[in-house]
Amino acid sequence: MLPEQTIEFRYDTQLLIEGENLDEDEINDYITENFVGDSLLAVGDEELIKIHYHTNEPWKVLEYCRTLGEIYDIVVEDMDRQARGLQG
């Protein structure tokens, strides 16, 4: 039997932000400085940014991103459940 693997950051959080004058570097810096997590990607242009982030508090990331514009295509996956072979 394999030892149980612990996941430091449980939720894989992905979304799109649609807005005006978006700056991927500013968004990246803000998330890095204000939310605990890893594997951050914030890529796009002034009107559309894709966010990918592993965190234990995805709702905080969503709240922040909502202040920047409209958010959609939101996916929050529980990587702990995935690691245990469960669906959902």
Biopython code that builds the backbone (N, CA, C, O; Angstrom):
import numpy as np
from Bio.PDB.StructureBuilder import StructureBuilder

atoms = [
    (1, "MET", "N", (0.835, -1.182, 0.000)),
    (1, "MET", "CA", (0.000, 0.000, 0.000)),
    (1, "MET", "C", (0.884, 1.252, 0.000)),
    (1, "MET", "O", (1.856, 1.335, 0.751)),
    (2, "LEU", "N", (0.544, 2.203, -0.833)),
    (2, "LEU", "CA", (1.329, 3.426, -0.940)),
    (2, "LEU", "C", (1.043, 4.354, 0.231)),
    (2, "LEU", "O", (-0.084, 4.391, 0.727)),
    (3, "PRO", "N", (2.044, 5.104, 0.680)),
    (3, "PRO", "CA", (1.789, 6.086, 1.744)),
    (3, "PRO", "C", (0.851, 7.168, 1.229)),
    (3, "PRO", "O", (0.869, 7.519, 0.049)),
    (4, "GLU", "N", (0.034, 7.689, 2.134)),
    (4, "GLU", "CA", (-0.913, 8.733, 1.745)),
    (4, "GLU", "C", (-0.166, 10.017, 1.417)),
    (4, "GLU", "O", (0.678, 10.478, 2.185)),
    (5, "GLN", "N", (-0.489, 10.578, 0.275)),
    (5, "GLN", "CA", (0.167, 11.801, -0.180)),
    (5, "GLN", "C", (-0.617, 13.007, 0.335)),
    (5, "GLN", "O", (-1.844, 13.040, 0.244)),
    (6, "THR", "N", (0.082, 13.981, 0.867)),
    (6, "THR", "CA", (-0.592, 15.191, 1.304)),
    (6, "THR", "C", (-0.364, 16.279, 0.255)),
    (6, "THR", "O", (0.722, 16.413, -0.309)),
    (7, "ILE", "N", (-1.400, 17.030, 0.020)),
    (7, "ILE", "CA", (-1.343, 18.111, -0.952)),
    (7, "ILE", "C", (-1.346, 19.420, -0.186)),
    (7, "ILE", "O", (-2.264, 19.698, 0.585)),
    (8, "GLU", "N", (-0.310, 20.223, -0.403)),
    (8, "GLU", "CA", (-0.189, 21.476, 0.340)),
    (8, "GLU", "C", (-1.298, 22.454, -0.029)),
    (8, "GLU", "O", (-1.884, 23.094, 0.844)),
    (9, "PHE", "N", (-1.583, 22.566, -1.322)),
    (9, "PHE", "CA", (-2.625, 23.478, -1.774)),
    (9, "PHE", "C", (-3.690, 22.650, -2.478)),
    (9, "PHE", "O", (-3.448, 22.069, -3.536)),
    (10, "ARG", "N", (-4.856, 22.608, -1.881)),
    (10, "ARG", "CA", (-5.886, 21.638, -2.255)),
    (10, "ARG", "C", (-6.636, 21.968, -3.544)),
    (10, "ARG", "O", (-7.007, 21.061, -4.290)),
    (11, "TYR", "N", (-6.864, 23.248, -3.813)),
    (11, "TYR", "CA", (-7.759, 23.612, -4.909)),
    (11, "TYR", "C", (-7.019, 24.183, -6.118)),
    (11, "TYR", "O", (-6.264, 25.149, -6.014)),
    (12, "ASP", "N", (-7.260, 23.559, -7.251)),
    (12, "ASP", "CA", (-6.777, 24.051, -8.539)),
    (12, "ASP", "C", (-7.835, 25.037, -9.022)),
    (12, "ASP", "O", (-8.947, 24.639, -9.368)),
    (13, "THR", "N", (-7.493, 26.307, -9.044)),
    (13, "THR", "CA", (-8.448, 27.378, -9.345)),
    (13, "THR", "C", (-8.106, 27.979, -10.704)),
    (13, "THR", "O", (-6.985, 28.433, -10.932)),
    (14, "GLN", "N", (-9.089, 27.975, -11.601)),
    (14, "GLN", "CA", (-8.885, 28.505, -12.942)),
    (14, "GLN", "C", (-10.072, 29.380, -13.318)),
    (14, "GLN", "O", (-11.215, 29.071, -12.981)),
    (15, "LEU", "N", (-9.794, 30.472, -14.017)),
    (15, "LEU", "CA", (-10.856, 31.362, -14.469)),
    (15, "LEU", "C", (-10.331, 32.319, -15.517)),
    (15, "LEU", "O", (-9.125, 32.449, -15.725)),
    (16, "LEU", "N", (-11.263, 32.981, -16.169)),
    (16, "LEU", "CA", (-10.941, 34.056, -17.099)),
    (16, "LEU", "C", (-11.463, 35.359, -16.522)),
    (16, "LEU", "O", (-12.532, 35.398, -15.913)),
    (17, "ILE", "N", (-10.703, 36.425, -16.719)),
    (17, "ILE", "CA", (-11.133, 37.781, -16.349)),
    (17, "ILE", "C", (-11.236, 38.578, -17.634)),
    (17, "ILE", "O", (-10.273, 38.669, -18.395)),
    (18, "GLU", "N", (-12.398, 39.154, -17.875)),
    (18, "GLU", "CA", (-12.584, 40.034, -19.025)),
    (18, "GLU", "C", (-12.789, 41.449, -18.497)),
    (18, "GLU", "O", (-13.644, 41.683, -17.643)),
    (19, "GLY", "N", (-12.006, 42.383, -19.006)),
    (19, "GLY", "CA", (-12.097, 43.749, -18.519)),
    (19, "GLY", "C", (-11.362, 44.708, -19.434)),
    (19, "GLY", "O", (-11.162, 44.443, -20.619)),
    (20, "GLU", "N", (-10.968, 45.821, -18.857)),
    (20, "GLU", "CA", (-10.239, 46.848, -19.604)),
    (20, "GLU", "C", (-8.955, 47.184, -18.859)),
    (20, "GLU", "O", (-8.922, 47.204, -17.628)),
    (21, "ASN", "N", (-7.913, 47.445, -19.613)),
    (21, "ASN", "CA", (-6.614, 47.832, -19.048)),
    (21, "ASN", "C", (-6.093, 46.841, -18.015)),
    (21, "ASN", "O", (-5.495, 47.234, -17.013)),
    (22, "LEU", "N", (-6.324, 45.548, -18.265)),
    (22, "LEU", "CA", (-5.802, 44.523, -17.366)),
    (22, "LEU", "C", (-4.292, 44.411, -17.556)),
    (22, "LEU", "O", (-3.781, 44.553, -18.667)),
    (23, "ASP", "N", (-3.593, 44.157, -16.465)),
    (23, "ASP", "CA", (-2.132, 44.043, -16.501)),
    (23, "ASP", "C", (-1.745, 42.722, -15.844)),
    (23, "ASP", "O", (-1.856, 42.575, -14.627)),
    (24, "GLU", "N", (-1.293, 41.766, -16.644)),
    (24, "GLU", "CA", (-0.985, 40.439, -16.110)),
    (24, "GLU", "C", (0.116, 40.491, -15.049)),
    (24, "GLU", "O", (0.087, 39.709, -14.099)),
    (25, "ASP", "N", (1.078, 41.393, -15.194)),
    (25, "ASP", "CA", (2.154, 41.497, -14.199)),
    (25, "ASP", "C", (1.619, 42.002, -12.860)),
    (25, "ASP", "O", (1.983, 41.474, -11.810)),
    (26, "GLU", "N", (0.749, 43.028, -12.890)),
    (26, "GLU", "CA", (0.161, 43.548, -11.649)),
    (26, "GLU", "C", (-0.699, 42.487, -10.972)),
    (26, "GLU", "O", (-0.655, 42.326, -9.752)),
    (27, "ILE", "N", (-1.486, 41.762, -11.774)),
    (27, "ILE", "CA", (-2.348, 40.710, -11.226)),
    (27, "ILE", "C", (-1.491, 39.609, -10.611)),
    (27, "ILE", "O", (-1.773, 39.144, -9.507)),
    (28, "ASN", "N", (-0.465, 39.199, -11.309)),
    (28, "ASN", "CA", (0.456, 38.179, -10.813)),
    (28, "ASN", "C", (1.073, 38.613, -9.484)),
    (28, "ASN", "O", (1.093, 37.847, -8.521)),
    (29, "ASP", "N", (1.572, 39.843, -9.441)),
    (29, "ASP", "CA", (2.199, 40.351, -8.215)),
    (29, "ASP", "C", (1.198, 40.405, -7.068)),
    (29, "ASP", "O", (1.527, 40.020, -5.946)),
    (30, "TYR", "N", (-0.022, 40.878, -7.334)),
    (30, "TYR", "CA", (-1.024, 40.994, -6.271)),
    (30, "TYR", "C", (-1.362, 39.626, -5.696)),
    (30, "TYR", "O", (-1.402, 39.453, -4.477)),
    (31, "ILE", "N", (-1.603, 38.666, -6.560)),
    (31, "ILE", "CA", (-1.959, 37.326, -6.084)),
    (31, "ILE", "C", (-0.803, 36.725, -5.298)),
    (31, "ILE", "O", (-1.014, 36.153, -4.228)),
    (32, "THR", "N", (0.406, 36.845, -5.811)),
    (32, "THR", "CA", (1.585, 36.300, -5.135)),
    (32, "THR", "C", (1.777, 36.920, -3.750)),
    (32, "THR", "O", (2.134, 36.225, -2.799)),
    (33, "GLU", "N", (1.542, 38.222, -3.639)),
    (33, "GLU", "CA", (1.783, 38.930, -2.382)),
    (33, "GLU", "C", (0.648, 38.774, -1.375)),
    (33, "GLU", "O", (0.871, 38.945, -0.176)),
    (34, "ASN", "N", (-0.571, 38.452, -1.833)),
    (34, "ASN", "CA", (-1.724, 38.482, -0.938)),
    (34, "ASN", "C", (-2.408, 37.143, -0.683)),
    (34, "ASN", "O", (-3.221, 37.036, 0.236)),
    (35, "PHE", "N", (-2.097, 36.126, -1.473)),
    (35, "PHE", "CA", (-2.749, 34.833, -1.306)),
    (35, "PHE", "C", (-1.691, 33.731, -1.256)),
    (35, "PHE", "O", (-0.736, 33.740, -2.033)),
    (36, "VAL", "N", (-1.867, 32.792, -0.342)),
    (36, "VAL", "CA", (-0.937, 31.688, -0.199)),
    (36, "VAL", "C", (-1.291, 30.619, -1.225)),
    (36, "VAL", "O", (-2.443, 30.195, -1.316)),
    (37, "GLY", "N", (-0.288, 30.183, -2.003)),
    (37, "GLY", "CA", (-0.517, 29.151, -3.001)),
    (37, "GLY", "C", (0.715, 28.952, -3.860)),
    (37, "GLY", "O", (1.797, 29.451, -3.552)),
    (38, "ASP", "N", (0.528, 28.203, -4.958)),
    (38, "ASP", "CA", (1.638, 27.999, -5.879)),
    (38, "ASP", "C", (1.113, 27.730, -7.286)),
    (38, "ASP", "O", (-0.095, 27.695, -7.520)),
    (39, "SER", "N", (2.037, 27.543, -8.206)),
    (39, "SER", "CA", (1.733, 27.244, -9.619)),
    (39, "SER", "C", (0.898, 28.337, -10.292)),
    (39, "SER", "O", (0.005, 28.039, -11.085)),
    (40, "LEU", "N", (1.187, 29.584, -9.978)),
    (40, "LEU", "CA", (0.412, 30.692, -10.540)),
    (40, "LEU", "C", (0.759, 30.946, -12.002)),
    (40, "LEU", "O", (1.925, 31.043, -12.383)),
    (41, "LEU", "N", (-0.285, 31.050, -12.797)),
    (41, "LEU", "CA", (-0.189, 31.559, -14.161)),
    (41, "LEU", "C", (-1.215, 32.669, -14.295)),
    (41, "LEU", "O", (-2.389, 32.471, -13.982)),
    (42, "ALA", "N", (-0.789, 33.815, -14.748)),
    (42, "ALA", "CA", (-1.689, 34.929, -15.055)),
    (42, "ALA", "C", (-1.240, 35.446, -16.414)),
    (42, "ALA", "O", (-0.286, 36.218, -16.506)),
    (43, "VAL", "N", (-1.924, 35.020, -17.462)),
    (43, "VAL", "CA", (-1.488, 35.350, -18.810)),
    (43, "VAL", "C", (-2.641, 35.896, -19.642)),
    (43, "VAL", "O", (-3.795, 35.502, -19.474)),
    (44, "GLY", "N", (-2.302, 36.803, -20.535)),
    (44, "GLY", "CA", (-3.310, 37.349, -21.421)),
    (44, "GLY", "C", (-2.910, 38.720, -21.917)),
    (44, "GLY", "O", (-1.731, 39.023, -22.100)),
    (45, "ASP", "N", (-3.943, 39.556, -22.133)),
    (45, "ASP", "CA", (-3.701, 40.905, -22.635)),
    (45, "ASP", "C", (-4.549, 41.898, -21.841)),
    (45, "ASP", "O", (-5.046, 41.569, -20.764)),
    (46, "GLU", "N", (-4.712, 43.100, -22.365)),
    (46, "GLU", "CA", (-5.410, 44.153, -21.624)),
    (46, "GLU", "C", (-6.904, 43.887, -21.449)),
    (46, "GLU", "O", (-7.547, 44.520, -20.611)),
    (47, "GLU", "N", (-7.466, 42.954, -22.231)),
    (47, "GLU", "CA", (-8.912, 42.701, -22.171)),
    (47, "GLU", "C", (-9.290, 41.324, -21.645)),
    (47, "GLU", "O", (-10.441, 41.106, -21.268)),
    (48, "LEU", "N", (-8.335, 40.386, -21.612)),
    (48, "LEU", "CA", (-8.641, 39.032, -21.174)),
    (48, "LEU", "C", (-7.419, 38.395, -20.521)),
    (48, "LEU", "O", (-6.345, 38.329, -21.120)),
    (49, "ILE", "N", (-7.595, 37.930, -19.290)),
    (49, "ILE", "CA", (-6.524, 37.279, -18.544)),
    (49, "ILE", "C", (-7.003, 35.905, -18.085)),
    (49, "ILE", "O", (-8.112, 35.765, -17.570)),
    (50, "LYS", "N", (-6.166, 34.905, -18.277)),
    (50, "LYS", "CA", (-6.425, 33.558, -17.764)),
    (50, "LYS", "C", (-5.640, 33.399, -16.471)),
    (50, "LYS", "O", (-4.444, 33.685, -16.414)),
    (51, "ILE", "N", (-6.338, 32.934, -15.427)),
    (51, "ILE", "CA", (-5.717, 32.683, -14.131)),
    (51, "ILE", "C", (-5.723, 31.190, -13.866)),
    (51, "ILE", "O", (-6.727, 30.514, -14.094)),
    (52, "HIS", "N", (-4.602, 30.678, -13.384)),
    (52, "HIS", "CA", (-4.486, 29.303, -12.898)),
    (52, "HIS", "C", (-3.679, 29.382, -11.623)),
    (52, "HIS", "O", (-2.578, 29.931, -11.623)),
    (53, "TYR", "N", (-4.221, 28.828, -10.501)),
    (53, "TYR", "CA", (-3.541, 28.966, -9.215)),
    (53, "TYR", "C", (-3.953, 27.833, -8.296)),
    (53, "TYR", "O", (-5.125, 27.461, -8.247)),
    (54, "HIS", "N", (-2.993, 27.284, -7.568)),
    (54, "HIS", "CA", (-3.268, 26.274, -6.555)),
    (54, "HIS", "C", (-3.289, 26.979, -5.198)),
    (54, "HIS", "O", (-2.320, 27.638, -4.819)),
    (55, "THR", "N", (-4.394, 26.837, -4.474)),
    (55, "THR", "CA", (-4.558, 27.523, -3.197)),
    (55, "THR", "C", (-5.520, 26.748, -2.314)),
    (55, "THR", "O", (-6.230, 25.861, -2.788)),
    (56, "ASN", "N", (-5.544, 27.082, -1.036)),
    (56, "ASN", "CA", (-6.531, 26.500, -0.126)),
    (56, "ASN", "C", (-7.734, 27.427, 0.055)),
    (56, "ASN", "O", (-8.702, 27.060, 0.721)),
    (57, "GLU", "N", (-7.682, 28.616, -0.529)),
    (57, "GLU", "CA", (-8.758, 29.601, -0.377)),
    (57, "GLU", "C", (-9.142, 30.197, -1.733)),
    (57, "GLU", "O", (-8.914, 31.381, -1.982)),
    (58, "PRO", "N", (-9.723, 29.378, -2.601)),
    (58, "PRO", "CA", (-10.040, 29.860, -3.949)),
    (58, "PRO", "C", (-11.027, 31.021, -3.960)),
    (58, "PRO", "O", (-10.984, 31.856, -4.863)),
    (59, "TRP", "N", (-11.907, 31.085, -2.978)),
    (59, "TRP", "CA", (-12.891, 32.165, -2.928)),
    (59, "TRP", "C", (-12.232, 33.529, -2.812)),
    (59, "TRP", "O", (-12.772, 34.511, -3.322)),
    (60, "LYS", "N", (-11.087, 33.619, -2.159)),
    (60, "LYS", "CA", (-10.385, 34.904, -2.042)),
    (60, "LYS", "C", (-9.842, 35.340, -3.402)),
    (60, "LYS", "O", (-9.897, 36.520, -3.750)),
    (61, "VAL", "N", (-9.320, 34.384, -4.163)),
    (61, "VAL", "CA", (-8.824, 34.693, -5.504)),
    (61, "VAL", "C", (-9.982, 35.159, -6.388)),
    (61, "VAL", "O", (-9.849, 36.130, -7.132)),
    (62, "LEU", "N", (-11.110, 34.465, -6.303)),
    (62, "LEU", "CA", (-12.287, 34.841, -7.095)),
    (62, "LEU", "C", (-12.777, 36.233, -6.720)),
    (62, "LEU", "O", (-13.113, 37.025, -7.599)),
    (63, "GLU", "N", (-12.823, 36.540, -5.429)),
    (63, "GLU", "CA", (-13.265, 37.871, -4.984)),
    (63, "GLU", "C", (-12.364, 38.957, -5.547)),
    (63, "GLU", "O", (-12.847, 39.978, -6.036)),
    (64, "TYR", "N", (-11.062, 38.742, -5.481)),
    (64, "TYR", "CA", (-10.124, 39.729, -6.015)),
    (64, "TYR", "C", (-10.314, 39.891, -7.523)),
    (64, "TYR", "O", (-10.426, 41.012, -8.018)),
    (65, "CYS", "N", (-10.350, 38.787, -8.244)),
    (65, "CYS", "CA", (-10.464, 38.852, -9.699)),
    (65, "CYS", "C", (-11.751, 39.540, -10.125)),
    (65, "CYS", "O", (-11.783, 40.218, -11.152)),
    (66, "ARG", "N", (-12.802, 39.374, -9.351)),
    (66, "ARG", "CA", (-14.081, 40.023, -9.673)),
    (66, "ARG", "C", (-13.956, 41.543, -9.616)),
    (66, "ARG", "O", (-14.705, 42.242, -10.299)),
    (67, "THR", "N", (-13.034, 42.067, -8.823)),
    (67, "THR", "CA", (-12.848, 43.516, -8.739)),
    (67, "THR", "C", (-12.201, 44.067, -10.005)),
    (67, "THR", "O", (-12.215, 45.276, -10.238)),
    (68, "LEU", "N", (-11.628, 43.172, -10.830)),
    (68, "LEU", "CA", (-10.902, 43.592, -12.027)),
    (68, "LEU", "C", (-11.766, 43.591, -13.284)),
    (68, "LEU", "O", (-11.437, 44.248, -14.272)),
    (69, "GLY", "N", (-12.870, 42.851, -13.243)),
    (69, "GLY", "CA", (-13.731, 42.727, -14.412)),
    (69, "GLY", "C", (-14.686, 41.573, -14.245)),
    (69, "GLY", "O", (-14.892, 41.076, -13.138)),
    (70, "GLU", "N", (-15.266, 41.152, -15.342)),
    (70, "GLU", "CA", (-16.187, 40.024, -15.318)),
    (70, "GLU", "C", (-15.379, 38.728, -15.283)),
    (70, "GLU", "O", (-14.430, 38.559, -16.048)),
    (71, "ILE", "N", (-15.763, 37.816, -14.390)),
    (71, "ILE", "CA", (-15.072, 36.533, -14.324)),
    (71, "ILE", "C", (-16.011, 35.441, -14.836)),
    (71, "ILE", "O", (-17.217, 35.470, -14.587)),
    (72, "TYR", "N", (-15.432, 34.481, -15.555)),
    (72, "TYR", "CA", (-16.232, 33.377, -16.080)),
    (72, "TYR", "C", (-15.337, 32.188, -16.385)),
    (72, "TYR", "O", (-14.124, 32.244, -16.186)),
    (73, "ASP", "N", (-15.948, 31.104, -16.872)),
    (73, "ASP", "CA", (-15.241, 29.826, -17.071)),
    (73, "ASP", "C", (-14.477, 29.447, -15.797)),
    (73, "ASP", "O", (-13.309, 29.062, -15.841)),
    (74, "ILE", "N", (-15.167, 29.567, -14.675)),
    (74, "ILE", "CA", (-14.566, 29.302, -13.370)),
    (74, "ILE", "C", (-14.550, 27.797, -13.107)),
    (74, "ILE", "O", (-15.577, 27.124, -13.203)),
    (75, "VAL", "N", (-13.379, 27.290, -12.777)),
    (75, "VAL", "CA", (-13.220, 25.883, -12.414)),
    (75, "VAL", "C", (-12.416, 25.830, -11.120)),
    (75, "VAL", "O", (-11.313, 26.372, -11.032)),
    (76, "VAL", "N", (-12.991, 25.165, -10.115)),
    (76, "VAL", "CA", (-12.274, 24.932, -8.871)),
    (76, "VAL", "C", (-12.314, 23.424, -8.636)),
    (76, "VAL", "O", (-13.361, 22.851, -8.333)),
    (77, "GLU", "N", (-11.152, 22.801, -8.783)),
    (77, "GLU", "CA", (-11.069, 21.352, -8.627)),
    (77, "GLU", "C", (-10.350, 21.008, -7.335)),
    (77, "GLU", "O", (-9.334, 21.611, -6.988)),
    (78, "ASP", "N", (-10.893, 20.033, -6.634)),
    (78, "ASP", "CA", (-10.318, 19.553, -5.388)),
    (78, "ASP", "C", (-9.255, 18.498, -5.726)),
    (78, "ASP", "O", (-9.581, 17.346, -6.010)),
    (79, "MET", "N", (-8.004, 18.903, -5.691)),
    (79, "MET", "CA", (-6.918, 18.004, -6.078)),
    (79, "MET", "C", (-6.721, 16.884, -5.060)),
    (79, "MET", "O", (-6.180, 15.832, -5.403)),
    (80, "ASP", "N", (-7.149, 17.089, -3.816)),
    (80, "ASP", "CA", (-7.067, 16.030, -2.816)),
    (80, "ASP", "C", (-8.015, 14.892, -3.191)),
    (80, "ASP", "O", (-7.647, 13.721, -3.102)),
    (81, "ARG", "N", (-9.222, 15.231, -3.605)),
    (81, "ARG", "CA", (-10.173, 14.202, -4.046)),
    (81, "ARG", "C", (-9.637, 13.479, -5.276)),
    (81, "ARG", "O", (-9.758, 12.259, -5.387)),
    (82, "GLN", "N", (-9.048, 14.230, -6.192)),
    (82, "GLN", "CA", (-8.486, 13.614, -7.399)),
    (82, "GLN", "C", (-7.358, 12.644, -7.030)),
    (82, "GLN", "O", (-7.258, 11.556, -7.596)),
    (83, "ALA", "N", (-6.522, 13.044, -6.087)),
    (83, "ALA", "CA", (-5.399, 12.204, -5.676)),
    (83, "ALA", "C", (-5.885, 10.904, -5.032)),
    (83, "ALA", "O", (-5.210, 9.878, -5.106)),
    (84, "ARG", "N", (-7.049, 10.956, -4.405)),
    (84, "ARG", "CA", (-7.621, 9.759, -3.790)),
    (84, "ARG", "C", (-8.464, 8.967, -4.787)),
    (84, "ARG", "O", (-9.063, 7.952, -4.431)),
    (85, "GLY", "N", (-8.509, 9.434, -6.041)),
    (85, "GLY", "CA", (-9.233, 8.698, -7.056)),
    (85, "GLY", "C", (-10.732, 8.892, -7.043)),
    (85, "GLY", "O", (-11.477, 8.087, -7.602)),
    (86, "LEU", "N", (-11.177, 9.967, -6.401)),
    (86, "LEU", "CA", (-12.610, 10.251, -6.315)),
    (86, "LEU", "C", (-13.015, 11.269, -7.363)),
    (86, "LEU", "O", (-12.195, 12.079, -7.796)),
    (87, "GLN", "N", (-14.252, 11.234, -7.768)),
    (87, "GLN", "CA", (-14.774, 12.200, -8.740)),
    (87, "GLN", "C", (-15.457, 13.347, -7.997)),
    (87, "GLN", "O", (-15.956, 13.177, -6.885)),
    (88, "GLY", "N", (-15.468, 14.528, -8.642)),
    (88, "GLY", "CA", (-16.222, 15.635, -8.066)),
    (88, "GLY", "C", (-15.353, 16.769, -7.645)),
    (88, "GLY", "O", (-15.852, 17.775, -7.140)),
]
sb = StructureBuilder()
sb.init_structure("model")
sb.init_model(0)
sb.init_chain("A")
sb.init_seg("    ")
for serial, (resi, resn, name, xyz) in enumerate(atoms, 1):
    if name == "N":
        sb.init_residue(resn, " ", resi, " ")
    sb.init_atom(name, np.array(xyz, "f"), 0.0, 1.0, " ", f" {name:<3s}", serial, name[0])
structure = sb.get_structure()
